[in-house]
């Protein structure tokens, strides 16, 4: 029996505990986005250097007599990329907006040069279909175009502000310039898809009307289909995607060999460096199909680790885009995240047979110098935006690092603008009601006259 009036036992509040509470505590820290971005990018870069050595050691030993030759070149490009990362994370927003248009002009000029002169050599400068050879350096201008479209498109959309709701405002100058940029990329369908992802991400995050967004998506889809039909090898890739084993020694050879590598790996792989597909069985094992080598040598476990790191990168990038208060930072952070993660999805999907093969490299991991430098520079931009989150900026200013650390690593971000404080309003005194006393007969005055009657003295 419970006595009447006795207090009932209260139910304890159920909350997070154990690993979930620890994870929640880490994510609540002001610099969580920054550290998640750095950790995922650094681990992906380290995995990439190791796998480039594993995928190229056989061919490098046979062709150059040094198994470390290609991996050493990739490590040098990684050092250049780290310098680019260090520079871009130190730049303020106004510098990015200032560099947007010059980068766009340079990328359009280089891409137009490759489109008009696909194979020309003038002194130390040589053009190929997708590459520009500058002496010993080989540069892919389409990688510069990704950064240029991100910065310039975000700058244009921010300047237009609320006027982006109308098609007329978007038509000048956004759509013609983007169309010209896409026209110069008709030889590289994979990079064109990546640029398309960046453009659609900018429109979506900027908040354009859904009918304009759907119209742009439909136009892009029709254009991609026309490009596939226009080139026979692209059409063969598309048809081989539907049934690669129908022409296993022809158009479907690369897809079939990639699936063999994935199947041979099993759960834990055959061992690092012990893969067999890189012995001239799998074409482009060091760049486009390096994920197949990862699946073969590291198995399902290694593949899941790579996918998890890209998922963490996606979470960190979208978290930065959601938390920053500057609209330019928000657009650039979302577009860069969609670019990196979308390119990874297209590459991995082509290896495992979920999408047609496009020839896009896997970010951070595939062999390629200019692509790696541009990716690390883009991550540097995300890092600078992560430090500019309101909570992160306040935390960095509350306990600033030493002057030498700020000089060697990154300066303090600007403090966020605080909303104006509301002035306290004084309460109005209560209205007092006066009792109206009727005047005496002698004090009554005529309306409109003075103190007394006309002719009376006061």
N, C-alpha and C positions, 0 to 999 in steps of 0.2 A: 504494500500500500504506500502510495506517495502522499505525503502530507500536503494539505491544501495551502497554497501560497508559497511552497518551496520552489526555489529557482531550478529550472530545468538545465541539464548539462548542455553546454554549447558544443556544436559540431566543429572540430578543428578545421581550419582553412587548408584546403589541399593546394599545394603549389608545386613548383618544379624542384627536383632534388637530384643529387648525383650528377652524372655527366650532363644532363639537360640544363641543370641550374648553372653549371660551370660554363657551358656553351653560351647560355643566355647572358651571363655576366661578361664574357669576352665580347660578345656582339654589342653590348651596351656601352662599351668604352668609346670615347670620342674619336679615336684614331683607328677603329676596327676596319673601316673600309680601306685605309691606306695599307695596313699590314696584311690584310687578306690579298690585296692586289699584288704587293711585293712578293709575298710568299708563293702564290700560285704561279706568277710569271717566272720567278727564279727557279722553281722546281721544273717547270716546263722547259726552260732554257737548258738546264742541266741534263734533263732526259734527252733533249734534242741533240746536244753535243755528243753524248754517249752513243746514241743510235745512229748518228751520222758516221761516226767512226766504225761502228759495227757493219753498217750497210755499204760502206765504201772501201773497207780495208782490203778486200779481195781484189777489186779492180785496181786500186791504187798500187798494191804490191806488184801486180802483173804489169801495169803500164808504166809506172814511175819508179818501181823498186823500193818504195817506201809506203808502208801501210798507213802511216799517219799523215800522208800528204794532204788529202782532201779534208780530213778532220782538222788539221792545223790551219788551213785556209778558213774554214768555218769558224774556228776559235778566234782568228784575227777579226773577222767580220763581227763576231759577238762583242769583242772589245770596242770596236767602232760603234756598235749599237748601244753599248753601255754608256759611252760618251754622249751619244745622242739622247739617251734617257736622262742623263745628268743635266744636260742643257735644257731640255724641254720641261723638266719639272721645276726649273728655276724661273721660267719666263712668266710674266704677268699676262692677264687676259688681253690687254690692249695690244700686246705684241702679236698674239695669235690673230687677232682681227686685222692688224696691219699687214701681216704676211699672207693673208688668205688670197687676195687678188693676185699678187705676184706669183705665188705658187700655182694658181690656176693658169695664168698666162704661160708660165714655163712648161707645165705639163701638157697644155694644148699644143704648144709649139713643137715639143719633142714627139708627141704622138702623131701630129700631122706630118712631121718629117718621116717617121717610120711608115705611115700609111702611103705617102706619095713616093718615097724612095725606100722600098723594102729591102734592097740589097745593093748598097753603094759604099764604096771605100774612098775617102778623101784624106790622104795622109794617115795619121794615127786613128782617125775616126772612121768607124765602120758600122753600118746599120744592117741589122738583120730583121726578120719579120716582127719580132717582139722585143729585141734587145738592141742596146746601143753600146758599142765597144769603144771605149776611150783608152787607147793604149792597152795596158794590162788590166784595166778595170772594165767590168761588164755590168751595165746598169739597165734596169727595167723601168722605163718611165711610167708604166701603168701603176707602179707602187706609189710614186709621187702623186699621181692623180687621185688616189684614194684619200690621202690627207688633204689635198687641195679641195676636193669636192666637199669633204666634211667641214672644213673651216669656212669656205666661202658660202656654202649653202646655209650653214647656221648663221653666219653674219647677215646674209640677205633676209632670212626669215625673221631674225630679231629686229632688224631695222624696220621692216614692214609692220611689225606689231600686230594689232588687231585687224589690219587690212588683208591678212592672208585668207580671210573667209571667202573672198571673191576670186573667180578664175582670172579676171582681168589683171589683178595685182600680181598673181603668181606667174602670169604669162610673160611679164617683163620684169627683170631679165632672166628669171630662173629657168623657165622651160626651154627657151632657145639655146642657152649656154649648155645646159645639161644634155640636150639633144645633140649638140655639136660634139660634146665630149663622148657621148655614146657612139656617135658615128665614126669617130677615130678608132674605136675599139672593136670594130667588126671582125678583126682577125683573131681576137682573143675572147672567146665566149665566156670562159671561166671568170676572168677579171670583169667583164661586162656584167655578169650576174652579181659580183661583189659590189660594184658601183651601184647597181640597181637596189641592192639591200640597203646601202647607205642612204640613198636618195629617199626611199620609202620610209626608212626610220626617221629621217629628218621631218618629213611631212607629217607622219603620225604623231611624233612627240610635240611638234609645233601646234597641233590641234586644228589642222585643216578640216574642212567639211568632209563627211564620209563619202559623199558622192564624187568629190574631186579625187579623193584617195582611191576609190574603187575604179574610177576612170583611168587614172594613171597606172594602176595595177593591170587593168585590161589591155591598155596600149602596150605596156612592157611585155606582157605575155604574148601578144600577137607578134611583136618584134622579135622576141626570142625564138618563136616557132619559125618565123621566116628565115632567121639566120641559120637554124638547124637544117631547114630544107635546102638552103642556098648552097651549102657545102656538102659534098658527098660523104666525106669522112665523118662529119658530125652526124649525118643521117645514119651511117653505119654504126656509130657508137650508140645512138638511141635505139636502133633495132636490136643490137647485140645486148643492150641492157635488159630487154624483155626476155631474151633467151640466149645467154652467152654461150652455152654449150652447143648451140646449133652451128656455130663457126668457131670452135674451140682453138683452132690453129690459125685463125684469121683475125677478123675484127673483134672477136671475143676472147682473144688469147690473154691479154693483160688482166681482164676481169676474172677469168678462170684461174690463172696462176695466183692472183691475189686471194681468191677464196681458198685455194689449196694451202696457202701460207697460214691463213686464219685457222683452217681446220687442223693443220698439223700442230699448232701450238697447244691445243688442249687447255687445261686449267692453269698450269704453271709454266708452259713453254718448254722448248727444247734446250734452253740455256742461252745466256747472253753470248753472242758471237758464234753460236752453233747453228744458225739458220742455214738452210740449203737453197732457198729460193733466190738469194742474192748471187748465187753462182751462175749468173747469166740466164736464169730462168725467168725472173720477174723484171720486166722493163721498168726503168725509172724507180728502182727500189730505194734510192736515196732521197727523193723529193716527193713526187706525187703519191707514191705507194709506200711511204715509210711506215705508215700505220700497220700495213700488213707484216712488215718485219718485226714491229713491236709485238703484234699478236702471235707471231710464230715463235719468237725467242723468249718473250715474257708471259705469254699465255693470256688467259682471261683476266688474271689478277693484274698484270701490267696494263692491259687495255682499260680496265676499270679505273685504275689509278690515273691514267691520262684523262679519261672522261670526267672523273671527279674534279681534277684540277681545272679543266675548262668550265665545269659547272660553278666552281668557286669563283673563277674569273668573271663569269657572267653575273653572278650574284653581287660581287663587289662593284662591277661597273654600273649595274642598274641601281644599286644602293647609292652610289655617288650621284647618279643622275636624279634620283629622288630627293636627296638631301641638300644639294647645293641650291642657293637662292638666286644665283645669276642665270637668266634664261639662256645666254650663250653657252655657259658651262654645261647646262642641262642638256642642250641639244647635241653638243659635241660628245659628251660622255655617253649618251645613249647611242649615237651613231657609231662611235668607235667600238663600243661593246657589241653591237649587232654585227659590225664588220668582222671582228676577230672570231666571235663565236659562230656566226653564220658561215664564214669561210671554213672553220674547222668541221662544222656539220656537213657541208658539201663534200669536203675531202674524205672524211671518214665514211659518209654515206656511199660515196662512189667505191670505196674499197670493199665494203661489206655487201654491196649490191642493192642498196636502198634507193639510190639515185643514179642517173647516168654519170659516166666519168667525164669530168670537165677539165682536168689538168691543173686545178688550183693546188698550191702547196699547203701543207699543214703549218699554221702559225707556230713560231718558236722552235719547231722540231725539224721541218724539212730542210734539206741542203739548199742554200741560196743566200747570197750576201746582201743584195739590195733589199730583198723582202724582209730579212731579219732586222736590218737597221731601221727600216720604216716601222716595223711592228714595235720595236723597243722604244722608238721615239713616240709612237702613239700611246704606249703604256706610260711614258713619262708625262704626257699631257694629263692622262687620267690620274696619275699620282699628284700632280699639282692641284687638280680639282679636288681630290680627296682631302688634301691638307686645307683647302679653302672651305670645307663644310663649316657651318656656323659653330657647332660644338667643338670640332677639331681646332678651328682658329682660336677660339677662346681658351682651349686647353693649352695650345702652344704658346699663347701670350701669357697665360697665368704662370707657367714654369718654362720660360724660354731657355733654349740651349745656349751654350757658350758662343762667343762671337766667332771663334775659329770653326766650330761645328757648322754654324750657319753659313760661313764663307765656303767651306768645303762641300757641304751637302745641299742645303736649300735655305733660302731666306724665310723669314716669318711671313705667313700669308696676311692679307689685310683683315682687320676685324670686321665682322658683319655689321651692317647698319642697324642700330637699335630703333625700334618704333618710337615716335615722339611720345613723351609722357603726358598724360592727361592732367590738366590743371585742376586741382580740387575746387569744386564749386561750393561757395558758402551758402548755407541754408537760408532761405528768405525768412525774415521774421513773420510771425503769425499776424494776419490782418486783424486790427482792432476795430471794433464797431463802435462808433460814436452814437450816443443818444442825442437825437435831434430835439432841441427844446424850442417850441414855437415862440416866436417873439411876441412881446406885448403889443398892445394896440398902438402905443405911442412910438414904438421902435420900428414899426413896419415901414418899409421903403418901397417906392415905386420902382419897378424894374427899368433899368437903363438910365437911372438918374444917379446923382452923386450921393454924398453922405446924408444930405437932408433935402428938404423941398426947395424948389427954386425960390430964391430970395431970402432963404433962412441963413443965418450965420451959424457956423459950426464952432 
